[in-house]
Amino acid sequence: MVESGGIGAIARRGGAFLVVGGVAFVVDALTFNLLVFGISLTGNGPLFEAPLVAKTLAIALATLVTYVGNRYWTFGSRRIRRRFSRYVVFVLLNIAAVAIQLACLGFSRYVLGLDSIVADNVSGTLIGQALATLFRFFTYDRWVFPDELEQAAPSGPAQAGTREDGRTAELDSTP
């Protein structure tokens, strides 16, 4: 099924992206808070003095959730060529998104001197993740999960699944 580029398709993808992001948000927040503030969330966890390391680990775990959720649900109807380069682009874009989140947390912790559970969660988990989510939505749509059938349709002689040299390319059409 080829997606249309209309408002309805964008709204559906946006909604699915937000649900997947919500699940990843919970994974990120729980992992970060357990590592920094411990099980009671009132003390010093094992990485209290290294919140950027804790945030990086939390984001890495949440990123696995977002890849699977976005690939198979948000962008599940798209036929996408299986390419190693797509994973590389995903990783590079996520490194940039992680930098956005870490910059927000680092600014709060090291510039403003705020190290409470509320300050860390507002800066790194709410503000940082909101900015990183916007970045991810637009970059995933364009570079990680492009609809190659839609892109190939107006181009003319080459059909989706066929390479320029006429050989059939392997497409990942798993919903």
C-alpha positions as CSV (number, residue, x, y, z in Angstrom):
1,M,0.0,0.0,0.0
2,V,1.5,3.3,-1.0
3,E,0.9,6.2,1.4
4,S,-0.4,9.4,0.1
5,G,1.4,12.6,1.2
6,G,-1.8,14.3,2.3
7,I,-2.7,15.7,5.7
8,G,-4.3,12.4,6.8
9,A,-1.2,10.4,6.1
10,I,1.0,12.9,7.9
11,A,-1.5,13.0,10.9
12,R,-1.5,9.2,11.1
13,R,2.3,9.0,10.9
14,G,2.5,11.8,13.4
15,G,0.2,10.1,15.8
16,A,1.9,6.7,15.6
17,F,5.3,8.5,15.9
18,L,4.1,10.2,19.1
19,V,2.8,6.9,20.6
20,V,6.1,5.1,19.9
21,G,7.9,8.2,21.3
22,G,5.7,8.0,24.4
23,V,6.7,4.4,25.0
24,A,10.4,5.4,24.4
25,F,9.9,8.4,26.7
26,V,8.9,6.1,29.6
27,V,11.8,3.8,28.9
28,D,14.2,6.8,28.8
29,A,12.8,8.4,31.9
30,L,12.7,5.2,34.0
31,T,16.2,4.1,33.0
32,F,17.7,7.6,33.6
33,N,16.0,8.1,37.0
34,L,17.0,4.6,38.2
35,L,20.6,5.2,37.2
36,V,20.9,8.7,38.6
37,F,18.5,8.7,41.6
38,G,18.2,5.0,42.5
39,I,15.2,2.8,43.1
40,S,13.7,5.2,45.7
41,L,14.3,8.1,43.4
42,T,15.3,10.2,46.4
43,G,19.0,9.2,46.8
44,N,22.0,9.0,44.7
45,G,21.9,6.2,42.1
46,P,25.0,4.6,40.7
47,L,25.5,7.3,38.1
48,F,24.4,10.4,40.1
49,E,27.8,12.1,39.5
50,A,27.7,11.1,35.8
51,P,24.2,12.1,34.6
52,L,25.3,12.5,30.9
53,V,26.5,8.9,30.9
54,A,23.2,7.8,32.5
55,K,21.2,9.8,29.9
56,T,23.2,8.3,27.1
57,L,22.5,4.8,28.3
58,A,18.8,5.6,28.8
59,I,18.6,7.1,25.3
60,A,20.4,4.1,23.7
61,L,17.8,1.8,25.2
62,A,14.9,4.0,24.2
63,T,16.4,4.3,20.7
64,L,16.0,0.5,20.2
65,V,12.3,0.9,21.1
66,T,11.8,3.7,18.6
67,Y,13.5,1.9,15.8
68,V,11.3,-1.1,16.1
69,G,8.2,0.8,16.7
70,N,8.7,3.3,13.9
71,R,9.9,0.8,11.3
72,Y,7.1,-1.6,11.9
73,W,4.2,0.7,12.8
74,T,4.7,4.4,12.0
75,F,6.4,3.7,8.7
76,G,5.3,0.0,8.4
77,S,3.3,0.4,5.2
78,R,6.4,1.7,3.3
79,R,8.4,-0.5,1.1
80,I,12.0,0.2,2.0
81,R,15.2,-1.3,0.4
82,R,17.3,-3.1,2.9
83,R,20.5,-1.3,3.0
84,F,23.2,-1.1,5.6
85,S,23.5,2.6,4.9
86,R,20.0,3.1,6.3
87,Y,21.1,1.8,9.7
88,V,24.2,4.1,9.5
89,V,22.0,7.1,8.8
90,F,19.7,6.1,11.7
91,V,22.6,5.9,14.1
92,L,24.1,9.2,12.9
93,L,20.7,11.0,13.2
94,N,20.3,9.5,16.7
95,I,23.7,10.7,17.7
96,A,22.6,14.2,16.7
97,A,19.4,13.8,18.7
98,V,21.3,12.5,21.7
99,A,23.5,15.6,21.5
100,I,20.4,17.8,21.6
101,Q,19.2,16.0,24.8
102,L,22.6,16.0,26.4
103,A,23.1,19.7,25.7
104,C,19.8,20.5,27.5
105,L,20.8,18.4,30.5
106,G,24.4,19.6,30.5
107,F,23.3,23.2,30.4
108,S,21.0,22.7,33.4
109,R,23.5,20.7,35.4
110,Y,26.8,22.4,34.6
111,V,25.9,26.0,33.6
112,L,22.8,26.6,35.8
113,G,24.0,24.3,38.7
114,L,20.7,22.5,39.0
115,D,20.9,18.8,40.0
116,S,17.5,17.9,41.5
117,I,15.3,15.1,40.1
118,V,12.9,17.8,38.8
119,A,15.6,19.9,37.1
120,D,17.2,16.9,35.5
121,N,13.9,15.6,34.2
122,V,12.6,19.0,33.0
123,S,15.9,19.8,31.1
124,G,17.0,16.4,29.8
125,T,13.8,14.4,29.6
126,L,11.1,16.9,28.8
127,I,12.8,19.8,27.0
128,G,15.6,17.8,25.5
129,Q,13.4,14.9,24.4
130,A,10.8,17.3,22.9
131,L,13.4,19.0,20.7
132,A,15.0,15.7,19.8
133,T,11.6,14.2,18.9
134,L,10.9,17.0,16.5
135,F,14.3,16.5,14.9
136,R,13.8,12.7,14.6
137,F,10.3,12.9,13.1
138,F,11.4,15.1,10.2
139,T,14.7,13.3,9.6
140,Y,13.3,9.7,9.9
141,D,10.6,10.5,7.4
142,R,13.1,11.8,4.9
143,W,16.2,9.8,5.3
144,V,15.6,6.7,7.5
145,F,12.2,5.4,6.3
146,P,11.6,7.1,3.0
147,D,8.7,5.6,0.9
148,E,10.7,4.3,-2.0
149,L,7.7,3.3,-4.0
150,E,6.3,6.8,-3.8
151,Q,9.7,8.2,-4.8
152,A,10.1,5.8,-7.8
153,A,6.6,6.4,-9.2
154,P,7.1,9.8,-10.8
155,S,10.6,9.1,-12.0
156,G,9.6,7.3,-15.1
157,P,11.0,4.0,-16.5
158,A,12.5,2.5,-13.3
159,Q,9.9,0.7,-11.2
160,A,10.0,0.3,-7.5
161,G,12.1,-2.7,-6.6
162,T,14.2,-2.4,-9.8
163,R,17.6,-0.9,-9.8
164,E,19.0,1.4,-12.5
165,D,20.8,-1.5,-14.0
166,G,17.5,-3.5,-14.3
167,R,18.2,-6.0,-11.6
168,T,15.7,-6.5,-8.8
169,A,16.5,-4.9,-5.5
170,E,15.5,-6.6,-2.3
171,L,12.7,-4.6,-0.6
172,D,11.7,-4.8,3.0
173,S,7.9,-4.8,2.9
174,T,7.4,-6.3,6.3
175,P,4.4,-4.5,7.9
